[in-house]
């Protein structure tokens, strides 16, 4: 066999001899293993940078504990006023003072009725009984907007988030006395 000094020719000759001795399938298997081993064992050509640290998650906003925590927005109370005017004022009065058959919804009447209870109690009571001839027909959003209006009319402070119809959240919000 002649001596070949060219690396490519030497490599090609070596491959031909190896093919003749072991066969093509074995050679392909050996080549595949060599490539995968080299890929695993070779250091990366470009250093891998660690991902940037994740921004810390903001602390969860604690749910409101009472009606004094600004649990509705002014816009929601305004929607509630429009719904009240359309569905409630006929019986409870335009000024929420009550009528012959309907209680007042502000002042002492409101505070006495709801003191020590939860906003969920107000929502559920209104939803399940009003309007008297067709309870549970106004939709959750309309009922909760009316609750927001009643709270606003009773001088509870508005906040920056709307009161939601989530029963778990509503059950956690206490009706407290309005501060002097």
VENDA-V230780 format. One record per pair of residues at least 6 apart in sequence whose ideal C-beta (glycine too) atoms are under 8 Angstrom apart, sorted by sequence separation. I is the first residue (numbers start at 1). J is the second residue. D is the distance in whole Angstrom. If there is no record, write none. Layout:
BEGIN
i j d
I J D
I J D
END
This chain:
BEGIN
i j d
4 10 5
64 70 7
92 98 6
93 99 6
98 104 4
103 109 6
104 110 7
129 135 5
131 137 7
152 158 6
164 170 8
64 71 5
92 99 6
97 104 5
98 105 7
114 121 7
128 135 6
131 138 8
163 170 8
19 27 6
84 92 8
91 99 6
96 104 6
114 122 6
127 135 7
128 136 6
130 138 8
138 146 8
4 13 6
18 27 6
85 94 7
93 102 8
96 105 4
97 106 7
127 136 6
91 101 6
92 102 5
96 106 5
103 113 7
91 102 4
92 103 7
93 104 8
95 106 8
98 109 7
127 138 8
15 27 8
84 96 8
92 104 7
92 105 6
127 140 7
148 162 8
148 163 5
127 143 5
147 163 7
126 143 6
144 163 5
123 143 6
126 146 6
144 164 7
123 144 6
126 147 7
144 165 5
143 165 8
156 178 6
155 178 5
123 147 5
141 165 7
154 178 6
122 147 5
140 165 4
119 147 7
122 150 7
119 151 8
110 150 7
91 132 8
88 130 7
123 165 7
87 130 7
88 131 7
111 154 7
87 131 6
106 150 8
110 154 5
119 163 7
105 150 6
106 153 5
107 154 7
120 167 6
123 170 6
71 119 7
105 153 7
106 154 5
120 170 4
87 138 6
119 170 5
120 171 4
67 119 7
118 170 7
118 171 5
120 173 8
122 175 7
96 150 8
118 172 7
119 173 4
121 175 8
83 138 7
87 142 8
118 173 6
119 174 8
118 174 6
119 175 6
96 153 6
117 174 8
118 175 7
88 146 7
116 174 8
117 175 5
83 142 5
87 146 8
116 175 7
115 175 6
114 175 4
83 145 6
84 146 5
115 177 7
83 146 5
80 144 8
80 145 4
84 149 5
79 145 4
80 146 5
83 149 7
84 150 8
111 177 7
80 147 7
111 178 7
76 144 8
77 145 8
80 148 5
81 149 5
76 145 6
79 148 8
80 149 3
79 149 8
80 150 7
77 148 5
78 149 8
81 152 8
76 148 4
77 149 5
80 152 7
77 151 7
72 147 8
73 148 8
77 152 4
72 148 4
74 152 7
72 151 6
71 151 7
72 152 7
77 158 6
67 151 6
74 158 5
71 156 8
73 158 6
72 158 6
73 159 7
76 162 5
70 157 5
72 159 7
73 160 7
75 162 8
76 163 6
68 156 7
70 158 6
71 159 6
73 161 7
67 156 5
68 157 7
70 159 2
73 162 5
69 159 7
70 160 7
71 161 8
72 162 6
70 161 8
72 163 4
71 163 5
64 159 8
71 173 6
69 173 8
63 169 6
67 173 6
65 172 7
66 173 6
67 174 7
64 172 8
65 173 7
66 174 5
67 175 6
68 176 6
63 172 6
64 173 5
65 174 7
66 175 7
67 176 6
63 173 8
66 176 5
68 178 8
68 179 7
END
